[in-house]
C-alpha cells in the first residue's frame, strides 16, 4: 500500500519557524489534509511548538493556495522537505517542548489521532528523536500551557534572543509597534 504522505514544507529564521505536513485524505488521492506547526526559537520556547493548525480536507491545489503559498506572500517562503525530514523536524520541536516544560498546544491534543497516524508513521532518519504515543500523552498533561505563555507575551511582554546570544525582555504587546 502506498504511503499517504503528499508533501511537506519548512521555513525558519532566527526567531520563528513553520513546518507543514500534508497527506492524502482519501483512497482516490483527490483530497489532502494536513497540519502546520508554529515553532518559536525565542525564550522561553527555545524551539518548541507554540501553535498547531489542522487543515481541513480539500483538493491539493486549494490546500496549497490557502496554507502553503500564502507564506511566500508574507516573505516567509517555505522549502519543500521529504517525509523523513519533516518527521525529524516535528519531533525535534516536540523534544524542545519536553525540555522546556511546555505542554502540547490544544489543537495538537485534539488532533492526536491524525498526528499518530500521519506523522509518527513517517520514516525515520538517523537523527529522528524517539517519540511514541505515550510520549504524546505525557506531553499533553504536563508543563506550562502554550496558551498561557502566549497570553503573557501578548499582554505583558516577551523575551527575545539578540545576535550576541543575550536575552532582552520587551514590555508590552508585540502588536504595539508604534511604541518601538
C-alpha positions in Angstrom: 0.0 0.0 0.0 1.3 3.5 -0.9 2.1 5.9 1.8 -0.5 8.6 2.3 2.3 11.3 2.5 1.7 14.1 0.0 4.2 16.9 0.7 5.9 18.8 3.5 7.4 22.3 3.8 9.6 24.1 6.3 10.6 27.7 6.9 12.8 29.0 9.8 14.6 32.2 10.6 16.3 33.3 13.9 13.0 33.8 15.8 10.3 31.5 14.3 9.7 28.5 12.2 6.9 26.8 10.3 6.5 23.2 9.5 3.7 21.9 7.2 3.0 18.2 6.6 0.3 17.1 4.1 -1.1 13.7 3.4 -3.8 12.2 1.1 -7.1 12.0 2.9 -8.9 9.6 0.5 -8.2 6.4 -1.3 -8.5 8.1 -4.8 -5.9 10.6 -3.7 -8.1 13.6 -4.7 -8.2 15.2 -1.3 -5.4 16.2 1.1 -5.3 17.2 4.7 -2.5 18.4 7.0 -1.0 20.0 10.0 1.1 23.1 10.4 3.3 23.7 13.4 4.4 27.1 14.5 7.8 27.0 16.2 9.3 29.8 18.4 13.0 30.0 18.9 12.9 32.8 21.4 12.9 32.1 25.2 11.0 30.5 26.9 10.1 28.4 23.8 13.6 27.6 22.6 12.4 25.7 19.5 9.2 24.3 21.0 5.9 24.0 19.2 3.9 27.1 20.0 0.7 26.5 18.0 -0.8 24.0 15.6 -3.4 24.3 12.9 -5.3 21.4 11.3 -6.1 21.9 7.6 -9.5 20.6 6.5 -9.7 18.1 3.7 -9.6 19.8 0.3 -8.2 19.5 -3.2 -4.4 19.6 -3.3 -4.5 22.8 -5.3 -6.8 24.5 -2.8 -4.7 23.4 0.2 -1.5 24.6 -1.5 -3.0 28.0 -2.2 -4.6 28.6 1.2 -2.0 27.1 3.5 1.4 27.0 1.7 1.6 29.7 -1.0 0.2 32.3 1.5 3.6 32.2 3.4 5.5 33.2 0.3 3.4 36.3 0.0 4.4 37.2 3.6 8.2 36.9 2.8 8.4 33.5 4.6 8.7 31.1 1.7 8.7 27.5 2.9 11.1 25.0 1.3 9.9 21.5 0.3 11.3 18.7 2.5 10.8 15.0 2.5 8.7 12.7 4.7 11.6 11.6 6.9 12.9 15.1 7.3 9.5 16.6 8.3 9.0 13.9 10.9 12.5 14.6 12.3 11.9 18.3 12.5 8.5 18.0 14.1 9.8 15.5 16.7 12.9 17.8 17.4 10.4 20.6 18.2 8.3 18.4 20.4 11.5 17.4 22.3 12.0 21.1 22.9 8.5 21.2 24.4 9.5 18.4 26.8 12.9 20.1 27.7 11.3 23.5 28.3 8.4 22.1 30.2 5.7 23.3 27.7 2.6 21.2 27.1 1.3 20.4 23.7 -0.9 23.1 22.1 -4.6 22.4 22.5 -5.2 21.9 18.7 -2.5 19.3 18.6 -4.0 17.4 21.5 -7.3 17.5 19.6 -5.5 16.1 16.5 -3.9 13.2 18.4 -5.3 10.6 16.0 -4.1 12.5 12.9 -0.7 13.0 14.5 -0.2 9.4 15.4 -1.5 8.1 12.1 0.1 10.5 9.7 3.2 11.9 11.4 4.5 9.1 13.6 4.1 6.7 10.7 6.5 8.6 8.5 10.0 7.1 8.1 12.9 8.0 10.4 16.3 9.5 9.8 19.3 8.5 11.9 18.7 11.9 13.8 15.0 11.4 14.4 14.3 11.6 18.2 12.3 8.7 19.6 8.7 9.6 20.2 5.7 7.4 21.0 2.0 7.7 21.7 2.9 7.5 25.4 5.3 10.5 25.0 2.4 12.4 23.3 0.1 11.6 26.2 2.7 12.7 28.8 3.3 16.0 26.9 -0.4 16.8 26.7 -0.7 16.7 30.5 2.5 18.1 31.9 4.1 21.5 31.8 3.1 25.1 31.2 0.3 25.7 28.7 1.3 27.3 25.4 -1.8 29.5 25.6 -0.7 30.9 29.0 2.8 31.6 27.7 1.4 33.3 24.5 -1.1 35.3 26.6 1.8 36.6 28.8 3.7 37.6 25.6 0.7 39.4 24.2 -0.2 41.3 27.3 2.9 41.8 29.4 5.9 41.3 27.3 8.2 38.8 25.7 11.8 37.7 25.7 13.9 37.7 22.6 17.5 36.5 22.0 19.9 39.0 20.5 22.5 38.2 17.9 25.2 38.0 20.6 23.1 35.4 22.5 21.9 37.7 25.3 18.3 37.9 26.1 16.2 41.0 26.2 12.7 41.5 27.7 10.4 43.7 25.7 7.5 45.1 27.6 4.0 45.4 26.1 2.1 43.8 23.3 4.1 42.8 20.2 1.3 44.5 18.2 2.1 47.9 19.7 4.7 48.7 17.1 4.1 52.5 17.3 5.8 52.4 20.7 9.1 50.9 19.3 
